[in-house]
Amino acid sequence: MMLGLLGSAILGGGVAVGGYKLLEPAPVAPQAVAADPQVRYTSEMKSTPYAVPEGLNFVAAAAAVTPAVVHVMTEYAAPAVDRRQQQQMDPFLRQFFGDQLEQFHGQQPQGGGQGSGSGVIIAANGYIVTNNHVIDKASKIEVVLDDKRKFEAELVGADPNTDLAVLKVKADNLPFIKYGNSDDVKVGQWVLAVGNPFNLNSTVTAGIISAKGRNIDILRRKDNMGIESFIQTDAVVNPGNSGGALVNLNGDLIGINSAIASHTGSYEGYSFAIPSSLASKVVDDLLKYKVVQRALLGVQIQEVDAKLASEKKLNTLNGVYVQGLTAGSAAAQAGLKKDDIITQINGVAVNTSSQLQEQVARFRPGDKIKVSYLRGGTAGLAEAVLRNATGTTGIVREDAMAAAIKYEGATIAAVEPRDLAKLGLEGGAKISGIKGSNFRETGMADGFIITRIDKNQVTKPADVKNFLDQARESSGALVEGVYPDGRKAYYPIGQE
């Protein structure tokens, strides 16, 4: 019995030890242990599989768009620029910050300067759209592609009213971005901004559409013809992004990045782009006619708010209030009247001045639009034939912008360049034939150069007609100007 118990104990112990050895992990070789605990082995690193939700993948759009966004480099001759201009500075800072530039950019260059911005290739044969302020007054323009090729660019045309310009480089088979429809863009939609901020080439940032139809009062045109109906986003945009692309996640161009709202000159959360629906029309005009075919409805407008609704006893806060109409304008011919409220243009609701301006600006002189309005609470519909700045429905040619016109029996002509230089003028319009005109009682003499009508600066003959027509609806106008010998003079017109 004792031998049997001893044998069973030995057998049990053997089984236990054998089982432990089978389950014991293999010994770690000494050479596999890192001597430096900071060393990380790439063989131990692996990406976790993750499927990006549909509609949130920016990779495809960025890859498609980046090759078609160029770096626009400009040079400025010394006499043509402010001495405070700093090298490699986005021109929109010069435009919007003026005297404050020194604190942002330090020393003043002693000669000419350089600028930097972005552009978008819109055609394979080398047409590029950018901002007017990126190339304004530049003596030389070059573009650098994403693949580092460099081309000298020719300025095809520019439109300060919308801050757009078109360039052309001699190249073919270039990557380009196709237009998307900015009208389809929704607030909250994802977008990408592509450009060259601070000379960081081909930078892509993401954000959402924050608002549409935004007017931020940066295109302060002296002729009051600036059009602002920006797409607002929170995509990061900085100096150098001007003229770059704003695209949706399909890579469609829905805007041209143009400005930021900032106290410092750098991004603070708000950026603004010109909508593609407006940009495409302006670009098309510049390519076909070298000058934008600006269509005018001919109304002086005011946005409807609670105060105006109370004063005028309006029963709505929607639409745009008509303060007055230009005599003989498209609106007047269509039967619109003072105190009407315009609610729609071709079925598109307009609740702000910028929305109304954008909708009308998409058309050319001679085009017909349908204007929905309220008059005394009753809805109406008018069909207006839009007119150009001279009051006709014809196409305006580049050489016709400064052409002489007949107005109230007098001849209004452009000022000779030598007279502009002699008198130190930026523009104006010379009047003649006064004795046989309705100006004969004003006291003007032939040769008088009109430089300003009320607060409006006159740069071309058509301005005189436009501003005086507008003044007819008020108490009159004060005409300011100078004679060829340098004498300044002021003449009231239509004032009692």
Beta strands, then each sheet from edge to edge (+ up, - down):
strand 1: 69-76
strand 2: 113-121
strand 3: 127-130
strand 4: 140-144
strand 5: 150-152
strand 6: 154-159
strand 7: 164-168
strand 8: 190-195
strand 9: 203-214
strand 10: 230-233
strand 11: 245-247
strand 12: 253-260
strand 13: 271-275
strand 14: 299-303
strand 15: 320-325
strand 16: 341-345
strand 17: 348-349
strand 18: 368-375
strand 19: 378-385
strand 20: 405-407
strand 21: 410-414
strand 22: 429-432
strand 23: 449-453
strand 24: 456-457
strand 25: 477-482
strand 26: 488-493
sheet 1: 5+ 4- 1+ 2- 3+ 7- 6+
sheet 2: 8+ 9- 10+ 13- 12+ 11- 8+
sheet 3: 14+ 15- 16+ 17-
sheet 4: 14+ 15- 16+ 18- 19+
sheet 5: 20+ 21- 22+ 23- 24+
sheet 6: 20+ 21- 22+ 23- 25+ 26-
end
